[in-house]
Amino acid sequence: MSYYSFRLHWSVKLKKYKTRVISTLIHHELLKRGRSLETLSIVEDVAFNLIKQAVIYLPEDVKQALREAHAEETSDAGRTQLKAILDNIEFAEKYQAPICQDTGTIIFYVKAGAKAKDLDKIEAALIKATRKATVEVPIRPNAVNPFTQKNSGDNTGRLIPWINWEIVSGDEIEMTVLPKGGGAENTCVMGMLVPGEGIMGVKKFVVDAVMKAGAKPCPPNVLGVGIGGGSDIAMKIAKKALLRPLNVSNPNPEIAKLEKEILEAVNMTGIGPMGLGGKITILSVNIDYAYRHPASYPAAVAFNCWAARRASARISADGTVEYLTHKV
């Protein structure tokens, strides 16, 4: 074989090899993009379902707490309000309509496995799901630019929906949506207590917060109480504490005792259901904490109205979905 024939022969072979390599790379890239699009679609669908579940169906533990409140309430006005609330829950489920016209600011809690794929695409999926839910559930547009006062019309905007991230081991993704109503949000409070007052200071702070809130957060409420950390940390853990089911006790016996003591104290205020008087003002007190600076004693109280909405689901690596708070 001449030099030129040899060169031509291997040139043709090399071109064929390059073509196969490029085709393989393109194929793998398309598969990767396909998996990414599939992940995006699954997360979007699950997030949409969670928003729909949360705004229409209360979790069973909340419904049970309201039924018990109705049975225990001694005030006629309070019982009337609780009966109306229970009827409202029934009608929302029957007619597939939001349980309250204020469907809240959409807040997500995402617990992502460190080995989960396409974590960088989850935010976009949650935004799309929120926009879709606004139109299809539907939910009220509640995202307003604080400078122009213009409503975005789709419950999205700068940093909204808000996403709280937590990275854990594994490859699963667990998502929870917390639609946070404006009335209850307006009564949330954070304070820097005197370190020397300790737990007694916390009790007084929570009772004062409930007294000041009165009927504004649409009681009976759920209270999330955050203690320690810093000002931002205290409120963050107070809000996250709202996610704990009302029938689940605090795993720390001392804190569980404190929760019970505060619950008894705030229910002695007589504010009652919807502020019309009664013995049931608060359904549950959920406390969480962080270690604090020696010179600081931050505490925060996050209110949730009687419509304590939340919905959670878990997405496995193979794409299977398990809804955790609602039966689907």
C-alpha positions in Angstrom: 0.0 0.0 0.0 1.4 3.4 -1.0 1.8 6.1 1.5 -1.1 8.1 0.1 -3.4 5.0 0.1 -2.4 4.3 3.7 -3.1 7.8 4.7 -6.5 7.9 3.0 -7.5 4.5 4.5 -6.8 5.6 8.1 -8.3 9.1 7.4 -11.6 7.4 6.5 -11.4 5.1 9.5 -10.7 8.1 11.8 -13.6 10.0 10.5 -15.9 7.1 11.1 -14.6 6.7 14.6 -15.0 10.4 15.3 -18.6 10.3 14.0 -19.4 7.3 16.3 -17.8 9.1 19.3 -19.7 12.3 18.6 -23.0 10.4 18.1 -22.4 8.6 21.4 -21.7 11.8 23.2 -24.8 13.4 21.7 -26.9 10.4 22.7 -25.7 10.5 26.2 -26.3 14.3 26.4 -29.8 13.8 25.1 -30.5 11.1 27.7 -29.1 13.4 30.4 -31.3 16.3 29.2 -34.2 13.9 29.0 -33.7 12.8 32.6 -33.4 16.4 33.7 -36.6 17.3 32.0 -38.3 14.3 33.6 -37.0 15.4 37.0 -38.2 18.9 36.4 -41.6 17.6 35.3 -42.0 15.3 38.4 -41.0 18.1 40.8 -43.4 20.5 39.1 -46.3 18.1 39.2 -45.7 17.1 42.9 -45.3 20.8 43.9 -48.6 21.7 42.1 -50.4 18.8 43.9 -49.0 19.9 47.2 -50.2 23.4 46.8 -53.6 22.1 45.8 -53.8 19.7 48.7 -52.7 22.3 51.2 -55.2 25.0 50.3 -58.2 22.7 50.0 -57.6 19.9 52.5 -56.4 20.4 56.1 -54.1 17.7 57.5 -56.0 15.2 59.6 -54.2 16.2 62.8 -55.5 19.8 62.4 -59.0 18.7 61.7 -59.0 16.4 64.7 -57.7 19.3 66.9 -60.5 21.5 65.7 -63.1 18.8 66.4 -61.8 18.4 69.9 -61.8 22.1 70.4 -65.5 22.2 69.4 -66.3 19.5 71.9 -64.4 21.2 74.7 -65.4 24.8 74.1 -67.9 26.1 76.7 -68.6 29.4 75.2 -71.7 29.5 72.9 -70.1 32.1 70.7 -66.9 30.0 70.5 -68.8 26.8 69.7 -70.7 28.6 67.0 -67.5 29.8 65.4 -65.9 26.3 65.6 -69.0 24.8 64.1 -68.7 27.3 61.2 -65.0 26.4 60.8 -65.8 22.6 60.7 -68.6 23.3 58.1 -66.1 25.3 56.1 -63.6 22.4 56.1 -66.4 20.1 54.8 -67.5 22.5 52.1 -63.9 23.1 50.9 -63.4 19.4 50.4 -66.8 18.8 48.8 -66.5 21.6 46.3 -62.7 21.3 45.8 -62.3 25.0 46.7 -59.6 26.7 48.8 -60.5 26.6 52.5 -59.8 30.3 52.8 -59.8 33.1 50.3 -56.4 34.1 51.6 -54.3 31.3 50.1 -51.2 32.9 51.6 -47.6 33.4 50.6 -46.2 30.2 49.2 -43.3 28.9 51.2 -41.5 25.6 50.4 -39.3 23.5 52.6 -37.0 21.2 50.6 -35.1 18.5 52.2 -32.7 17.3 49.4 -30.5 14.2 49.5 -26.9 15.1 48.7 -26.9 12.5 45.9 -30.2 13.6 44.3 -29.9 14.7 40.7 -30.7 18.1 39.2 -31.0 20.0 42.4 -30.2 23.2 40.5 -33.5 22.8 38.6 -35.8 22.4 41.5 -36.3 26.2 42.1 -37.5 26.7 38.5 -39.9 23.7 38.9 -41.4 25.2 42.1 -41.9 28.6 40.5 -43.7 27.0 37.5 -45.8 24.9 39.9 -46.8 28.0 41.8 -47.8 29.9 38.6 -49.8 26.9 37.4 -51.6 26.5 40.8 -52.5 30.2 40.7 -54.5 29.6 37.5 -55.7 26.0 37.9 -56.6 25.6 41.6 -57.1 28.6 41.6 -55.3 30.5 44.4 -55.4 34.2 45.0 -52.4 36.2 43.7 -50.6 37.3 46.8 -47.2 38.5 45.6 -46.8 42.3 45.6 -43.7 44.4 44.9 -43.1 46.4 48.1 -41.9 49.5 46.1 -44.3 49.7 43.2 -47.2 48.0 45.0 -47.9 46.0 41.9 -49.2 42.5 42.2 -47.3 40.0 40.0 -50.6 38.2 39.4 -49.1 34.7 39.7 -47.8 34.4 43.3 -44.2 34.6 42.1 -41.6 37.5 42.2 -38.3 38.2 43.7 -37.5 35.5 46.3 -41.1 34.3 46.1 -42.0 31.5 46.4 -39.5 31.3 49.3 -37.5 28.1 49.5 -35.9 26.8 52.6 -33.2 24.3 51.8 -31.8 21.5 53.9 -29.2 19.0 52.5 -29.3 15.5 54.0 -27.8 12.2 53.1 -29.3 10.0 50.4 -30.8 10.6 47.0 -34.5 11.4 47.8 -36.2 14.8 47.8 -38.8 15.7 50.4 -40.9 18.8 49.8 -43.3 20.6 52.1 -45.5 23.6 51.2 -46.6 26.1 53.8 -49.2 28.6 52.5 -48.8 31.4 55.1 -51.8 33.7 55.4 -51.5 37.4 55.9 -53.6 37.8 59.0 -51.5 35.3 61.0 -48.3 36.6 59.5 -49.0 40.1 60.6 -49.0 39.0 64.3 -45.7 37.1 64.2 -43.2 38.7 66.6 -39.6 38.5 67.5 -37.9 39.8 70.6 -34.6 40.0 72.4 -35.3 38.8 76.0 -33.2 39.4 79.1 -31.0 36.3 79.4 -31.4 36.3 83.2 -35.2 35.8 82.9 -34.7 32.5 81.1 -37.8 30.3 80.6 -40.0 32.6 82.6 -39.2 35.4 80.2 -40.1 33.1 77.3 -43.5 32.3 78.9 -44.3 35.9 79.4 -43.2 36.8 75.9 -45.5 34.2 74.3 -48.5 35.1 76.4 -48.0 38.8 75.7 -47.8 38.0 72.0 -51.1 36.1 72.1 -52.8 38.9 74.1 -51.5 41.6 71.6 -52.6 39.5 68.6 -56.1 39.0 69.9 -58.5 38.1 67.1 -56.2 39.3 64.2 -54.7 35.9 63.4 -58.1 34.1 63.3 -57.9 31.9 66.4 -57.8 29.2 67.4 -54.1 29.3 66.3 -51.1 27.1 66.2 -48.0 28.7 67.7 -44.5 28.0 66.5 -42.0 29.3 69.1 -38.3 29.6 68.3 -35.8 30.2 71.1 -32.1 31.0 70.7 -29.7 31.4 67.8 -30.0 35.0 66.5 -33.0 37.2 65.6 -33.3 35.6 62.1 -32.6 32.1 63.4 -35.3 32.3 66.1 -38.0 33.3 63.6 -36.8 30.7 61.1 -37.1 27.9 63.5 -40.4 29.2 64.9 -41.9 29.0 61.5 -40.5 25.6 60.8 -42.0 24.4 64.1 -45.4 25.1 62.6 -44.8 22.0 60.4 -44.9 19.6 63.3 -48.2 17.6 63.4 -50.4 18.7 66.3 -50.7 15.1 67.6 -46.9 14.7 67.8 -45.3 15.5 71.1 -41.9 17.2 71.4 -39.3 14.5 71.7 -37.6 16.5 74.5 -39.7 15.8 77.7 -38.7 19.1 79.3 -39.7 21.1 76.2 -42.9 19.0 75.9 -43.7 20.1 79.5 -43.0 23.7 78.6 -45.3 23.5 75.6 -48.1 22.2 77.8 -47.6 24.9 80.4 -47.6 27.7 77.8 -50.7 26.2 76.1 -52.6 26.2 79.4 -51.5 29.8 80.0 -52.5 31.2 76.6 -55.9 29.5 76.8 -56.6 31.3 80.0 -56.6 34.6 78.1 -60.3 34.1 77.1 -59.8 35.4 73.6 -61.5 32.3 72.2 -62.4 31.2 68.7 -62.2 34.2 66.2 -61.7 36.5 69.2 -65.3 36.2 70.4 -64.5 34.7 73.8 -63.9 31.2 75.0 -61.5 28.7 76.5 -59.8 27.6 73.2 -57.6 30.3 71.8 -54.6 28.1 70.8 -54.7 24.6 69.5 -51.0 23.8 70.0 -47.6 25.3 71.0 -44.7 23.9 69.0 -41.3 24.9 70.4 -37.8 24.5 68.8 -34.5 26.0 69.8 -30.9 26.7 68.9 -28.0 27.5 71.2 -27.6 31.2 71.8 -24.9 33.8 72.4 -24.2 34.4 76.2 -25.3 38.0 75.9 -28.5 37.4 73.8 -31.8 35.6 74.3 -33.7 35.8 71.1 -37.3 34.4 71.0 -39.9 34.4 68.2 -43.5 33.5 68.0 -44.9 32.5 64.6 -48.7 32.4 64.4 -50.7 30.1 62.1 -54.5 30.6 61.8 -57.0 27.8 62.4 -56.5 26.8 58.8 -53.0 25.5 59.6 -52.2 24.4 56.0 -49.3 22.2 55.0 -48.7 19.3 52.6 -45.6 17.1 52.1 -44.3 14.5 49.6 -41.2 12.5 49.0 -39.7 11.8 45.6 -37.4 8.8 45.3 -34.5 8.6 42.9 -36.5 6.4 40.5 -39.2 9.0 40.3 -41.8 7.3 42.5 -43.8 9.7 44.7 -45.2 9.3 48.2 -47.5 11.9 49.6 -47.0 12.1 53.3 -49.7 14.4 54.7 -52.6 13.6 52.5 -53.9 10.4 51.0 -53.8 10.4 47.2 
